[in-house]
Amino acid sequence: MDSPFLVVIAMKEESQGLFEKDGVQVLYTGLGKVNATYHLTRALTERRALDRPVKAVFNFGTAGSFTFATHSLVECNGFVQRDMDVSALGIPQGVTPFESIPKKITMPQRLSLTTGTCGTGDRFETSKPIVECDVVDMEAYAFAKICWLEKIPFVAVKYITDGSDHNAHNDWQANLPFAAKAFVGAYKDLISLF
């Protein structure tokens, strides 16, 4: 029987196979907002069609930050798009025009972790974004928006692997095993709350 929770992670490298070793099924979406949107929407639709609704969506992923130290575990409870830029039309950066969804999607804090705002964009960030955020990734805003629209509880836990700088790609790779262990611990804490 399917778990009432849906664990979503962009890439297998981020979990290091530890969830599977514990018998937890993971939806790997691939990188970026389009892949994240497609795979999560499809999974939710399939579960609904089978009358197996999802009680909550948990996103675990690696991220960069100019605010939090490397190896920090952060619960993101605010989500913005750092690469939405229609400023040529007089619209502030980060705002999607012609929709009523707020610029910043917020979710309740669930864990006893430091909280932050995640800025999502389809680019591996190596400089400080214009849109105000503490953490940068490539998928969480898409997951949050779908869950917000579908009224499904959503929790995003990010492991800070790098400082979003010129050495970010090397730091990210080296810190993946630490991230995976932290995610499994956070998952066990989350399932006890729902």
C-alpha positions in Angstrom: 0.0 0.0 0.0 1.2 3.5 -0.8 2.4 5.8 2.0 0.0 8.7 2.6 3.1 10.9 2.2 4.9 11.8 -1.0 8.6 12.4 -0.8 10.0 14.4 -3.7 13.6 14.9 -4.4 15.1 16.3 -7.6 18.0 13.9 -8.1 19.0 10.5 -6.8 22.4 11.9 -5.8 20.7 14.0 -3.1 19.3 10.9 -1.3 22.3 8.6 -1.8 19.8 5.7 -1.8 19.2 6.0 2.0 15.4 6.4 1.7 15.1 3.3 -0.4 17.2 1.4 2.2 14.5 2.3 4.7 11.7 1.2 2.4 10.6 4.8 1.6 9.5 5.4 -2.0 10.9 8.6 -3.5 9.6 10.6 -6.5 12.7 11.8 -8.3 11.6 14.7 -10.6 14.8 15.9 -12.3 16.2 19.4 -12.2 14.3 22.6 -12.6 10.8 24.0 -12.3 9.3 22.4 -15.4 10.4 18.9 -14.4 9.3 19.5 -10.8 5.9 20.7 -11.9 5.3 17.9 -14.4 6.4 15.0 -12.2 4.6 16.2 -9.0 1.4 17.0 -10.9 1.4 13.6 -12.6 2.0 11.8 -9.3 -0.8 13.6 -7.5 -3.2 13.0 -10.4 -2.3 9.3 -10.5 -2.8 8.9 -6.7 -6.1 10.7 -6.9 -7.3 8.5 -9.7 -6.5 5.4 -7.6 -8.3 6.9 -4.6 -5.0 7.1 -2.7 -4.8 10.8 -1.8 -1.6 12.3 -0.6 -1.7 13.5 3.0 1.4 15.7 2.7 4.3 16.4 0.3 7.8 16.4 1.7 10.6 17.9 -0.4 14.2 17.3 0.5 17.0 18.9 -1.5 20.3 20.5 -1.5 20.7 24.3 -1.8 23.1 27.2 -1.7 22.9 30.1 0.7 24.4 33.5 1.3 22.8 33.6 4.7 23.1 30.1 6.3 26.4 28.3 6.9 27.3 25.2 4.9 25.9 22.1 6.6 22.9 23.9 8.0 19.5 22.2 7.7 16.8 24.7 7.0 13.0 24.3 6.8 11.9 26.6 4.0 8.5 28.1 4.8 8.6 30.9 2.2 9.0 30.3 -1.6 9.7 32.8 -4.4 10.8 32.7 -8.0 14.2 34.3 -8.3 14.2 34.1 -12.1 10.7 35.5 -12.9 11.6 38.8 -14.5 8.9 40.9 -16.3 10.3 44.1 -15.0 10.3 45.6 -18.5 6.5 45.8 -18.1 6.8 47.6 -14.8 6.2 44.5 -12.7 8.5 43.8 -9.8 11.0 41.0 -10.3 9.7 37.7 -8.8 6.1 38.5 -9.5 4.2 36.4 -12.1 1.9 38.8 -13.9 -1.8 38.3 -14.4 -2.4 35.8 -11.5 -3.7 36.2 -8.0 -1.1 34.0 -6.3 1.1 35.9 -3.9 4.7 36.7 -4.9 5.8 34.8 -1.8 4.0 31.5 -1.0 4.2 30.7 2.7 3.7 27.4 4.5 3.5 26.7 8.2 6.6 25.7 10.1 6.5 22.0 11.1 10.0 21.2 12.5 12.2 22.7 15.1 14.7 23.9 12.5 15.9 27.4 11.4 13.4 28.7 8.8 14.1 30.6 5.6 12.8 31.7 2.2 13.7 29.6 -0.8 14.3 31.4 -4.1 13.8 28.9 -6.9 15.2 29.4 -10.4 16.3 27.4 -13.4 19.9 28.3 -13.0 22.7 27.1 -10.6 23.2 30.3 -8.7 26.7 31.7 -8.1 25.8 35.2 -7.1 23.3 36.8 -4.8 19.8 37.0 -6.3 17.9 40.2 -6.7 14.7 38.6 -5.2 14.9 38.5 -1.4 15.6 34.9 -0.2 17.9 33.0 2.1 18.3 29.8 0.2 18.5 29.1 -3.5 17.4 25.9 -5.3 15.9 24.9 -8.6 12.5 23.1 -7.7 10.9 24.1 -4.4 8.8 27.0 -5.6 7.2 24.7 -8.2 6.4 22.1 -5.6 5.0 24.7 -3.1 2.8 26.4 -5.8 1.2 23.0 -6.8 0.6 22.1 -3.1 -0.7 25.6 -2.4 -3.2 25.4 -5.3 -4.2 21.8 -4.4 -4.4 22.6 -0.7 -2.0 19.8 0.3 0.4 20.3 3.2 3.9 20.9 2.0 7.2 20.8 3.8 10.6 21.6 2.2 13.8 20.8 4.1 17.1 22.0 2.5 20.6 21.1 3.3 23.0 23.9 2.6 25.8 22.4 0.6 27.5 25.6 -0.6 27.7 29.4 -0.5 26.3 30.0 -4.0 29.7 31.2 -5.1 32.5 30.3 -7.6 33.2 27.0 -5.8 29.6 25.9 -5.4 29.7 23.0 -7.8 32.7 21.4 -5.9 31.1 22.0 -2.4 27.8 20.6 -3.6 29.3 17.3 -4.7 31.4 16.8 -1.6 28.4 17.5 0.8 25.8 15.1 -0.7 26.4 12.2 1.7 25.9 14.6 4.7 22.7 15.9 3.2 21.2 12.5 2.6 21.7 11.5 6.2 20.1 14.7 7.4 17.1 14.2 5.1 16.3 10.8 6.5 16.4 12.1 10.0 14.1 15.0 9.1 11.7 12.6 7.3 11.4 10.5 10.5 10.5 13.6 12.5 7.9 14.7 9.9 5.9 11.5 9.7 5.4 11.6 13.4 3.7 15.0 13.0 1.0 14.1 10.5 
